[in-house]
């Protein structure tokens, strides 16, 4: 009887802890199914992921033992190295991660064809991106270098443009580098949704250093026109109460901003539900003008200015010019700098 993928996993798990007695390629690929319904308890969720990685390791080791000359042996070696690296990352053991990354680099050189070479490099780069470090500049440099490496080696691979686009998201404080990455990604991309996102990036880059023209009617019926704020530093916040990252960030920012005299804050909500927005405004104690049209990501102001990430914090100087593409991670320093600049 042929088992379905979930039953394969159940059978493997039953063996696990003693020995995986046999594993064919169907058993290996059954483990590609994502782990779902993870426990909200972090310890239990980590234990489930640990069990999955350990099972993948055991199954691939058994497959390679039983079928060393199988056409899928090379791919199994890739999966084995990836599973070991993920387990090392989960257990915060950088030594194991480095060992397995080096194995993946060696496997890249052994790839039987260009497709497998691309797959090996992409898996290695994906793992590297999960372990870029905590330093922002280091993270940016490593991500950019690896994205350029892959796109240079495999310009026709659809993943090249996506890697370049993701690397560009780390370059908001390095606009010249960001523009080069975005333009390169656009030249390679054949994906309409990705092209729209990249065009948004270009739209935002074109705003940098220039006067921001924006006007709308707030949820309180107030007419907001940025031109009337000349001579003041303005924080323009794009967010959504429906976005958990936005809410977590806004909790700290709203508290900070309320204690900074001279700073004018304007919000643009990309929510679709006014009830969620009103509840968040009340909870956060927000008193600044808020734009809302219920269109979500199609919000008129967001589309006009190319916003495609939440939260996004634009800082506009006293001359009405945009100085930062997204200052959400270092707003205390940058706001203070703008407030004290003539």
Secondary structure by P-SEA (a helix, b strand, c coil): ccccaaaaaaaaaaaccccccccccccccccccccccccccaaaaaaaaaaaaaaaaaaaaaaaaacccccaaaaaaaaaaaaaaaaaaaaccaaaaaaaaaaaaaaaaacccaaaaaaaaaaaaaaaaacccccaaaaaaaaaaaaaaaaaacccccaaaaaaaaaaaaccccaaaaaaaaaaaaaccccaaaaaaaaaaaaaaaacccbbbbbbbccccbbbbccccccbbbbbbbbbcccaaaaaaaaaaaaaaaacccbbbbbbbccccaaaaaaaaaaaccccbbbbcccccccaaaaaaccccccbbbbbccccccccccccccaaaaaaaaaacc
